[in-house]
Amino acid sequence: MSIARLPWSQPATETRFQSAVRDMLELVGEDPDRDGLVKTPERVERAMRWLTRGYDLDAAEVIGDALFEESHQNMIVVRDIEFYSMCEHHMLPFFGKAQVAYIPDGRIVGLSKIARVVDVFARRLQVQERLTDQIAEALDDALAPRGVGVVLEASHFCMMMRGVEKQGSRTLTSALRGVFREDASTRDEFLRLVQR
């Protein structure tokens, strides 16, 4: 079942959201009318609007016309793209770095657009595995390159603050398309470059 996302611009959406936060505060044993919490529902609503702004973005639109005809045929790597997301299971943050590469087939993309594509999908309720695939798919669709490789390394607060409480743990995920999947030497070059 799919529920339509209500636009944040509707006052009714803000009121419903803030009311739900007040309810949560009461359910954890707090008084939402005490001095430090009076504006918390409004602050949480604004924070969630910012943290989930990716739902209102489209990767193809973010890339826009920043595609350029170019005969470059070698790997292009953008490393250490910081990202912040929220685990859809616990609504706790996870954050890390994305390593993104592609081998063009007649077109390149403005480098900043790669980071923007990461944010389009990171700024939603997510699981790291899906996030990795979505970035790779969006770049593959937009560029039609010879191949795309994406590696994400992240720390998850749902593992650090609760449950197993393992603060030093990191999760690595990868998505490979085209020659990155089919050609072992291309895959090895990519992995060597992102592990430096």
Secondary structure, 3 states (H helix, E strand, C coil): CCCCCCCCCCHHHHHHHHHHHHHHHHHCCCCCCCCCCCCHHHHHHHHHHHHCHHHHCCHHHHHCCCEEECCCCCCEEEEEEEEEEEECCCCCEEEEEEEEEEECCCEEECHHHHHHHHHHHHCCEECHHHHHHHHHHHHHHHHCCCEEEEEEEEEEHHHHCCCCCCCCCCEEEEEEEEHHHHCHHHHHHHHHHHHC
